[in-house]
């Protein structure tokens, strides 16, 4: 029983990382590029950092949504197939 729960938690954490890392990375890269641009041009506008990050993340989510859905649905199907094992363990 304990092995099944640990496996489920491990798969959930991996799924969370798979879904969030691409969006977080594009936010970090765009933030770095904008801060370099601000440093070079000496423009210190605070709202300038948020708009490119939001646009970049939304565009990336639009392109990655089919992949994200397929990975999510595959993982949920795996979890659903493990329900009889969990019920049998009690």
C-alpha positions in Angstrom: 0.0 0.0 0.0 2.7 2.4 0.9 4.6 1.7 -2.3 1.5 2.6 -4.4 1.0 5.9 -2.6 4.7 6.8 -2.9 4.5 6.0 -6.6 1.4 8.1 -7.1 2.9 11.0 -5.3 6.1 10.7 -7.3 4.2 10.7 -10.6 2.1 13.7 -9.6 5.2 15.7 -8.7 6.8 14.7 -12.1 3.6 15.7 -13.9 3.6 19.0 -12.1 7.2 19.7 -13.1 6.6 18.6 -16.7 3.7 21.1 -17.0 5.2 24.0 -15.2 8.9 24.0 -16.2 8.5 25.2 -19.8 6.3 28.2 -18.8 8.6 29.1 -15.9 11.7 28.9 -18.1 10.2 31.1 -20.8 9.3 33.6 -18.1 12.8 33.6 -16.7 14.4 33.9 -20.2 12.1 36.8 -21.2 12.7 38.5 -17.8 16.4 38.3 -18.3 16.2 39.7 -21.8 14.0 42.5 -20.7 16.3 43.4 -17.8 19.3 43.4 -20.1 17.4 45.7 -22.5 16.5 48.0 -19.6 20.1 48.1 -18.4 21.4 48.9 -21.8 18.9 51.6 -22.6 18.6 52.8 -19.0 14.8 52.6 -19.2 13.6 51.8 -15.7 9.9 51.3 -16.3 8.5 48.7 -13.9 5.5 47.6 -16.1 7.9 46.9 -19.0 8.9 43.6 -17.3 5.4 42.2 -16.9 3.9 42.6 -20.4 6.5 40.6 -22.4 6.5 37.8 -19.8 2.7 37.5 -19.9 2.6 37.5 -23.7 5.5 35.0 -23.9 3.8 32.6 -21.4 0.4 32.8 -23.1 1.9 32.2 -26.5 3.9 29.2 -25.2 0.8 27.9 -23.5 -1.1 28.1 -26.7 1.6 26.1 -28.6 2.1 23.6 -25.8 -1.5 23.0 -24.9 -2.0 19.9 -27.1 1.1 18.3 -25.6 0.1 19.2 -22.1 -3.4 17.8 -22.5 -2.1 14.5 -23.9 0.5 14.1 -21.1 -2.1 15.0 -18.5 -4.8 12.7 -19.9 -2.2 9.8 -20.1 -1.3 10.3 -16.5 -4.9 10.5 -15.3 -5.6 7.3 -17.2 -2.7 5.6 -15.4 -4.0 6.8 -12.1 -7.5 5.6 -12.9 -6.2 2.2 -13.8 -4.4 2.0 -10.4 -7.7 2.5 -8.5 -8.5 -1.2 -8.3 -5.0 -1.8 -6.8 -5.7 0.9 -4.2 -9.1 -0.5 -3.3 -7.6 -4.1 -3.1 -4.9 -2.9 -0.8 -7.4 -1.9 2.0 
